[in-house]
Amino acid sequence: MKEAALALVTLCVLISGCSPATDSAPTHPTPMATVESASPPTSPSGADFSNAGLAFQRDAQTNMTQMLALCRTLQDDIERFLANPDTSLGLAAQVSYRLCYHSWALNQLFVQLPFTAEDKQRLVPLLDLINTRPFLPGYIDSIPDYPYSGLIHEVDIPIGENTLLGQHRLMDEDSAALGFPVLEFFLWRQPIADVWLLTGNAEADIIVQRRHHYLRVATRRVMADLSDVSARWQPDGSYAALPERVQLVVVLASLQRLTMVALLAELFDEQVIGEPEWHHPAMFSGQGRDYPMALLSAIQQQVGQPGSQTPFALWLDSLVDRVVTAAEVQAAVAASLIAVQQLPANYPADSSADALWLAARQQLAQLALLFSQLSEQQQVPIFSQ
């Protein structure tokens, strides 16, 4: 458990107010291991986890279903906009995008780890396709300083799903050709008259038509990939077949990794404050604070609000030699939500390493420490990347 001890030390350093130095920018997380053989076959506590494991699956199914419904609305709104590009339809598509993307954030808890080696082969590529962050907008289409950049202007490259799959992350990890970054970038392209409307100029209209086709193809691919991710949680999916002990590992490791990696390492690292335009979870659509709020809300759905009794909270308080109580975890989640809510609405833009940011970071570190201590006690791997 040497790695677990190191992770706990790192969290203690964060809580004490110090910041470990980092040399590289955080990248989009990918699952680091499967969980099928990551721990002993039985729980050290002996407490029954079956109700909590089943509740986790049901929450995943409910959240994924809601996400797919919201994202289908986005697809419909994009089709309406492409059929008649105007300001009102463009705004409607932007609203739908935010709802779909926010719902995807709420589901991050359920895609932290693959269940089996076969699941890993499917999940890792799907996550890379759905939401590569950070990304280079100039790889997709023109940007102010480079008016002829991007795949849109590579007219010799056909705009089709197979071609875009081949171009995705072809140059480097930041070269997103598919996924939410493409939808976000296109939906905030302005002005509509210059970007989306045909002009009668043959050369210019080729670019506009490619843009239309690109957005349509990328949207359909996102929907297909989101459906595939959702299928992992159906009653006949791979999670349902896992033994109770392995389900415990999935849930605990997912809670711990979401807090330490997706929140602390990716959204509250000092580099995020220093280069917000690069590390922003919603570079063009804005309202970046909604993303960490969604991650914390997903955690609270499992552990419960202060004083509540979710299946996970009941299991936690049934442990014979528990290192943390449900009340402590619930209080830490609630305090983290309050602290993050104090940040600017478009965090990390307009943010600095001030008292409010340090307070939010410290609260998140305390929450991550609780999950790491619980994971260590339950002999569950601790993830720090």
MOGI-V937336 format. One record per residue. N is the residue number from 0. RES is the residue in one letter. D_LAST is the distance of its C-alpha to the last C-alpha in Angstrom with 2 decimals. Layout:
BEGIN
N|RES|D_LAST  N|RES|D_LAST
END
This chain:
BEGIN
0|M|15.75  1|K|15.06  2|E|11.24  3|A|11.97  4|A|14.46  5|L|12.37  6|A|9.93  7|L|13.28  8|V|14.78  9|T|12.27  10|L|13.08  11|C|16.68  12|V|16.67  13|L|15.57  14|I|18.26  15|S|20.76  16|G|20.49  17|C|19.02  18|S|16.25  19|P|14.23  20|A|14.80  21|T|12.51  22|D|14.07  23|S|12.36  24|A|12.02  25|P|9.01  26|T|9.67  27|H|10.13  28|P|7.38  29|T|8.69  30|P|8.95  31|M|7.70  32|A|10.98  33|T|14.20  34|V|15.51  35|E|19.14  36|S|19.34  37|A|16.39  38|S|18.73  39|P|22.43  40|P|24.77  41|T|25.95  42|S|24.54  43|P|25.21  44|S|26.78  45|G|29.01  46|A|28.82  47|D|29.27  48|F|26.19  49|S|28.04  50|N|28.96  51|A|25.48  52|G|24.11  53|L|26.92  54|A|26.46  55|F|22.81  56|Q|24.16  57|R|27.02  58|D|24.95  59|A|22.81  60|Q|26.12  61|T|27.67  62|N|24.89  63|M|24.55  64|T|28.35  65|Q|28.57  66|M|26.01  67|L|28.03  68|A|31.21  69|L|30.00  70|C|28.71  71|R|32.05  72|T|33.78  73|L|31.77  74|Q|32.89  75|D|36.45  76|D|36.37  77|I|35.12  78|E|37.99  79|R|40.44  80|F|39.30  81|L|39.59  82|A|43.01  83|N|44.20  84|P|41.99  85|D|42.97  86|T|41.48  87|S|41.70  88|L|40.07  89|G|37.34  90|L|36.63  91|A|36.65  92|A|34.02  93|Q|31.85  94|V|32.19  95|S|31.33  96|Y|28.26  97|R|26.90  98|L|27.68  99|C|26.07  100|Y|22.86  101|H|22.72  102|S|23.21  103|W|20.36  104|A|18.14  105|L|19.73  106|N|18.66  107|Q|14.90  108|L|14.85  109|F|16.58  110|V|14.41  111|Q|11.02  112|L|11.99  113|P|14.88  114|F|17.68  115|T|19.16  116|A|19.04  117|E|21.44  118|D|19.46  119|K|16.40  120|Q|18.89  121|R|19.90  122|L|16.86  123|V|14.53  124|P|17.49  125|L|18.53  126|L|15.41  127|D|15.67  128|L|19.33  129|I|19.28  130|N|17.19  131|T|15.99  132|R|14.99  133|P|16.02  134|F|19.18  135|L|22.45  136|P|25.44  137|G|27.84  138|Y|26.67  139|I|28.00  140|D|31.18  141|S|33.06  142|I|31.96  143|P|34.49  144|D|34.37  145|Y|34.25  146|P|36.69  147|Y|36.71  148|S|33.08  149|G|30.88  150|L|31.46  151|I|34.12  152|H|36.32  153|E|35.84  154|V|38.86  155|D|39.08  156|I|35.80  157|P|36.66  158|I|34.66  159|G|33.84  160|E|30.94  161|N|30.88  162|T|31.14  163|L|28.33  164|L|26.08  165|G|26.97  166|Q|26.31  167|H|22.90  168|R|20.37  169|L|23.22  170|M|23.25  171|D|19.55  172|E|16.32  173|D|17.86  174|S|21.15  175|A|21.15  176|A|24.47  177|L|23.89  178|G|22.25  179|F|22.25  180|P|22.16  181|V|25.48  182|L|27.08  183|E|26.11  184|F|27.37  185|F|30.61  186|L|31.45  187|W|31.46  188|R|33.53  189|Q|36.77  190|P|39.72  191|I|40.42  192|A|43.77  193|D|42.33  194|V|39.21  195|W|40.23  196|L|44.05  197|L|46.25  198|T|48.72  199|G|51.21  200|N|50.02  201|A|49.16  202|E|46.62  203|A|44.79  204|D|44.97  205|I|43.17  206|I|40.09  207|V|40.48  208|Q|40.91  209|R|37.82  210|R|35.86  211|H|37.30  212|H|36.53  213|Y|32.95  214|L|32.15  215|R|33.88  216|V|32.15  217|A|28.64  218|T|29.41  219|R|30.65  220|R|27.64  221|V|25.25  222|M|27.50  223|A|27.49  224|D|23.72  225|L|23.41  226|S|26.15  227|D|24.39  228|V|21.24  229|S|23.66  230|A|25.57  231|R|22.84  232|W|23.95  233|Q|27.68  234|P|29.85  235|D|30.09  236|G|26.39  237|S|24.14  238|Y|22.74  239|A|26.35  240|A|27.01  241|L|24.29  242|P|25.74  243|E|25.44  244|R|23.18  245|V|20.63  246|Q|20.89  247|L|20.11  248|V|16.89  249|V|16.00  250|V|16.94  251|L|15.42  252|A|11.98  253|S|12.15  254|L|13.41  255|Q|10.94  256|R|7.78  257|L|9.94  258|T|10.84  259|M|8.00  260|V|5.64  261|A|8.72  262|L|11.12  263|L|10.29  264|A|7.75  265|E|9.44  266|L|12.89  267|F|13.71  268|D|12.64  269|E|15.96  270|Q|15.71  271|V|15.98  272|I|19.24  273|G|20.43  274|E|20.03  275|P|20.23  276|E|21.99  277|W|19.06  278|H|16.17  279|H|18.44  280|P|17.48  281|A|21.21  282|M|22.63  283|F|26.12  284|S|26.59  285|G|25.61  286|Q|25.30  287|G|21.64  288|R|21.71  289|D|22.31  290|Y|18.77  291|P|17.11  292|M|20.38  293|A|19.97  294|L|16.54  295|L|18.18  296|S|21.30  297|A|19.63  298|I|18.42  299|Q|21.96  300|Q|23.48  301|Q|22.16  302|V|22.81  303|G|25.86  304|Q|27.52  305|P|29.05  306|G|31.81  307|S|31.03  308|Q|30.68  309|T|28.22  310|P|27.82  311|F|24.43  312|A|26.11  313|L|29.05  314|W|26.99  315|L|25.16  316|D|28.56  317|S|30.02  318|L|27.91  319|V|30.31  320|D|28.22  321|R|25.78  322|V|23.68  323|V|23.41  324|T|25.85  325|A|25.62  326|A|27.41  327|E|24.82  328|V|21.92  329|Q|24.22  330|A|25.24  331|A|21.74  332|V|20.90  333|A|24.31  334|A|23.97  335|S|20.66  336|L|22.46  337|I|25.41  338|A|23.51  339|V|21.65  340|Q|25.01  341|Q|26.54  342|L|24.59  343|P|26.30  344|A|26.57  345|N|25.00  346|Y|22.01  347|P|20.58  348|A|23.90  349|D|26.63  350|S|24.20  351|S|23.93  352|A|22.46  353|D|25.37  354|A|26.06  355|L|25.02  356|W|21.57  357|L|21.07  358|A|22.39  359|A|20.05  360|R|17.00  361|Q|18.48  362|Q|19.21  363|L|15.71  364|A|14.55  365|Q|17.44  366|L|16.55  367|A|12.99  368|L|14.83  369|L|17.30  370|F|14.99  371|S|13.29  372|Q|16.88  373|L|18.05  374|S|15.45  375|E|16.39  376|Q|20.01  377|Q|19.78  378|Q|18.10  379|V|15.18  380|P|11.86  381|I|9.39  382|F|5.73  383|S|3.82  384|Q|0.00
END
